[in-house]
Every structure is written in structure tokens, then in C-alpha cells.
């Protein structure tokens, strides 16, 4: 789903390419978060916890930028 949304953001002229790139980064970070959650049992617990925190912060930043961009688009 994230792949299709990313492609749509790049194709549509309504959004700038910057938001397509940001959503692509969001999609990749989210995918990595899912992989860490699924295969994290075999790794060290400390590495999993640190990885989860970094992923959550990245998701928060990316999603905040996307929400702000969509809000500004709706105002115009």
C-alpha cells in the first residue's frame, strides 16, 4: 500500500515531489519497523529496544511533516 501511495504522490502534480520522497522514507522506516518486530526475537534485546526508539522517532517526524503539508494544501 505504501508503495502505491508513494507512486501516486510522485505522479500527482498536486503534491510536491518533496512529499513523495518523505512518504517513501516513511514507508521504508515503517517496513523496517515491521521486520524488527517480526524477526527481533533472534537479536539482542538492547538492539531491538534502541531500534524501536529510533524507528518511532523517525515515524513521528515523517508523519508530522506529511500532516503539515496536507494541512497547508487544504488551506490553499
Secondary structure, DSSP 8 states (H G I E B T S, - for coil): -HHHHHHHHHH-SSS-HHHHHHHHHHHHHHHHHHHHHHHGGGS-HHHHHHHHHHHHHHHHHHHHHHHHHHHHHHH-
